C-alpha cells in the first residue's frame, strides 16, 4: 500500500499505550513483542538486583518509538524500537568517550560515482538488528529501568551490555564492531577516511568474460557475504554486518572492493 492508503488504514501512535487501543493494535503488539524478544535473545541486557548496584549508579529510563516503515514509498511493516534516554547518562561516570567517525561527503560522492560507472557492481547488505550487536566498552556501566509493558520482578533493573539505540556511546560501539568485523575478513582502512575499507583480490587467470570472472571469484566474496553460522554477528543472518556496501570493479586484472 502507498502512504496515502496506509494513512487511512494504519496508525502511528506517539505513546506505546495508545498502540493497544489503535485499530491496528494486533500489528503493533506483534511489533512490540518482536523488538523486545529480539534484543532479549541477543543478550542486550541482564536482569540484576538494584540493591547490588554501586551507590553512584543512576538508572536511566527508556521508551518505545513506533513507526510505519516504508520501502520506496510502499508500506513494509509496523516497526517498534526500544530507545534509551541517553541524555540522562553522565559523562565521566556512565561513559567516557562518545565520538564516532563518519564518512566524509567526498567519500560518499566517490562511492556513488563509482556505482554509476560502467562495469561496476554494487551490493547492499543489511542484517536485522546489527546495530544492537555491538558490545559496550568494559568500563561503561549502564543500568536501565524496565522496558514499558515488560515489567521486571520488584527491586530489579536491566544491566545494558550492548549498544541499544539512544545510548551516548552506541554509535562508537557499532563503529568499533565494524572495524573488528571488516579487518577480520581482510578489509583495510582507507588512509584518508576511517569509514572506508578496501580489499583487493586477483581474478582467476584464464577468464575472458567479466561474468565468468565474477562467478569464478565467488569464493572471494564468500568470506565477506556468507559467514559461517558459528561466526555470525547475528545468528539468523549470513551477512557479517549491516549497511556494508561493496563496490566491485570487474576486469581482467582483478576485483576492487571499496
C-alpha positions in Angstrom: 0.0 0.0 0.0 1.1 3.5 -0.7 1.4 6.2 2.0 -2.0 7.7 1.3 -3.7 4.4 1.6 -1.7 3.5 4.7 -2.6 6.7 6.5 -6.3 5.8 6.1 -5.7 2.2 7.4 -2.9 2.2 9.9 -1.9 4.5 12.8 1.4 5.7 14.2 0.9 6.2 17.9 3.1 8.7 19.9 2.8 6.6 23.0 3.0 2.8 23.3 -0.1 2.7 25.5 -2.1 4.2 22.5 -1.0 1.3 20.3 -3.1 -1.1 22.4 -6.3 0.9 21.5 -5.4 1.5 17.9 -7.3 -0.1 15.0 -4.1 -1.9 14.0 -3.3 -2.9 17.6 -2.7 -6.5 16.6 0.2 -5.4 14.3 1.6 -3.1 16.9 1.5 -5.7 19.6 3.4 -8.1 17.3 6.0 -5.4 16.6 6.5 -4.6 20.3 6.9 -8.3 21.1 9.3 -8.8 18.2 11.6 -6.0 19.2 11.7 -6.9 22.9 12.3 -10.6 22.4 14.9 -9.9 19.7 17.0 -7.7 22.0 16.5 -10.1 24.9 17.6 -13.1 22.7 20.7 -11.1 21.6 21.8 -10.6 25.2 21.5 -6.8 25.1 20.8 -6.7 28.9 20.9 -8.8 32.0 18.4 -8.6 34.9 20.1 -7.6 38.1 19.1 -6.6 41.6 19.1 -2.8 42.3 20.4 -3.4 45.8 23.6 -4.9 44.3 24.5 -1.8 42.3 27.3 0.6 43.3 26.0 3.7 45.1 27.0 6.0 42.3 24.8 4.3 39.7 21.9 6.2 38.2 19.2 4.3 36.5 18.2 5.7 33.1 14.7 5.3 31.5 13.8 4.1 28.1 10.8 4.5 25.8 9.1 3.0 22.7 9.3 4.6 19.3 6.6 3.4 16.9 6.9 4.0 13.2 5.4 2.7 10.0 8.2 1.5 7.8 8.2 2.1 4.0 10.4 0.9 1.2 10.3 3.1 -2.0 7.1 4.7 -0.7 5.4 1.3 -0.2 4.3 0.1 3.2 6.5 -2.7 4.5 5.7 -3.2 8.2 5.0 -1.8 11.7 8.3 -1.1 13.4 8.7 -0.7 17.2 12.1 0.3 18.7 13.3 0.4 22.3 15.2 3.7 22.8 17.2 4.5 25.9 17.1 8.1 27.2 20.8 8.5 26.7 20.7 12.2 27.7 20.3 11.1 31.3 23.8 9.5 31.2 26.7 11.3 32.9 30.0 11.7 31.0 32.9 10.6 33.1 30.6 8.4 35.3 28.4 6.3 33.0 30.6 6.6 29.9 33.9 8.3 28.9 34.1 8.6 25.1 31.2 9.1 22.6 32.8 10.4 19.4 32.4 8.1 16.4 33.9 8.7 12.9 31.6 9.3 10.0 32.3 9.0 6.3 33.1 12.3 4.6 30.9 13.7 1.8 33.9 13.3 -0.6 34.0 9.5 0.1 30.2 9.2 -0.3 30.3 11.0 -3.6 33.2 8.9 -4.8 31.3 5.6 -3.9 28.1 6.8 -5.6 30.0 7.9 -8.7 31.7 4.5 -8.9 28.4 2.7 -8.6 27.2 4.7 -11.6 30.2 3.8 -13.7 30.2 1.1 -16.4 31.5 -2.4 -15.2 31.0 -1.6 -11.5 28.6 -3.6 -9.4 27.2 -2.7 -6.0 25.8 -5.0 -3.3 23.9 -3.5 -0.4 23.7 -5.8 2.7 21.5 -5.4 5.7 21.4 -7.6 8.8 18.5 -7.4 11.2 19.3 -5.6 14.5 23.0 -5.4 13.6 23.4 -2.0 15.4 22.4 -3.6 18.7 25.0 -6.4 18.2 27.9 -4.2 19.3 29.1 -4.7 22.9 29.6 -1.6 25.1 33.1 -0.8 26.4 34.1 -2.7 29.5 34.4 0.5 31.6 30.8 1.6 30.9 28.2 0.9 33.4 24.7 1.4 32.1 21.7 0.4 34.1 18.1 0.9 32.9 14.6 0.6 34.2 12.2 -2.0 32.9 11.0 -1.6 29.3 7.4 -0.2 29.4 5.0 -3.1 29.0 7.5 -5.7 30.2 7.8 -5.4 34.0 10.6 -6.9 36.0 10.5 -8.5 39.4 10.3 -6.0 42.2 13.7 -4.5 43.1 15.3 -5.4 39.7 16.6 -3.4 36.7 18.4 -4.1 33.4 22.2 -4.0 33.1 22.7 -2.9 29.5 25.7 -4.5 27.9 25.1 -3.8 24.1 24.5 -0.7 22.1 20.8 -0.3 22.1 19.5 2.9 20.4 19.7 6.1 22.3 22.8 5.5 24.4 25.6 8.1 24.3 28.2 5.6 23.1 26.1 3.4 20.8 27.5 4.8 17.6 31.1 4.4 18.8 30.4 0.8 19.9 28.9 0.0 16.5 31.9 1.6 14.7 34.3 -0.5 16.8 32.3 -3.6 15.9 32.5 -2.7 12.2 36.3 -2.3 12.4 36.6 -5.6 14.1 34.5 -7.5 11.6 35.9 -5.8 8.5 39.5 -6.3 9.4 38.9 -10.0 10.2 37.7 -10.6 6.7 40.7 -8.8 5.2 39.5 -5.2 4.6 41.8 -2.3 5.3 41.2 1.3 6.3 41.5 3.9 3.5 44.2 6.3 4.8 42.1 9.4 4.0 38.8 8.1 5.6 38.4 5.9 8.7 34.9 4.8 7.5 36.0 3.4 4.1 37.5 0.0 3.9 39.2 -1.6 0.9 40.1 -5.2 -0.1 41.8 -6.2 -3.3 41.7 -9.7 -4.8 43.1 -11.1 -8.1 40.9 -12.8 -10.6 41.5 -16.4 -11.5 43.6 -16.5 -14.6 42.2 -17.5 -18.0 38.8 -16.0 -17.6 38.0 -13.7 -20.5 34.4 -12.8 -19.6 33.5 -10.4 -16.8 30.6 -12.6 -15.8 32.8 -15.7 -15.8 35.4 -13.9 -13.8 32.8 -12.7 -11.2 31.4 -16.3 -11.0 34.9 -17.7 -10.6 35.6 -15.3 -7.7 32.6 -16.1 -5.7 34.8 -17.8 -3.3 36.5 -14.5 -2.6 33.1 -12.9 -2.0 32.0 -15.7 0.3 34.3 -14.6 3.1 32.5 -11.3 3.1 29.0 -12.2 2.3 28.4 -15.8 3.5 29.6 -16.0 7.1 29.6 -19.4 8.8 26.8 -19.8 11.4 29.2 -20.0 14.3 31.0 -16.8 13.4 27.9 -14.6 12.6 27.3 -11.3 14.3 23.6 -12.1 14.3 22.8 -15.9 14.1 20.0 -15.8 11.6 21.8 -13.6 9.1 24.6 -14.8 6.8 25.9 -11.2 6.3 28.7 -10.1 8.6 27.2 -6.7 9.5 24.6 -4.2 8.4 24.8 -1.3 5.9 28.0 -2.7 4.3 28.2 -1.6 0.6 30.7 -3.3 -1.7 31.6 -1.6 -5.0 33.3 -4.1 -7.2 35.3 -3.3 -10.4 35.5 -6.3 -12.6 38.2 -6.5 -15.3 40.9 -8.8 -16.5 43.2 -7.9 -13.6 41.1 -8.1 -10.5 38.1 -7.1 -8.4 38.3 -3.9 -6.4 36.2 -3.6 -3.2 35.5 -0.2 -1.8 
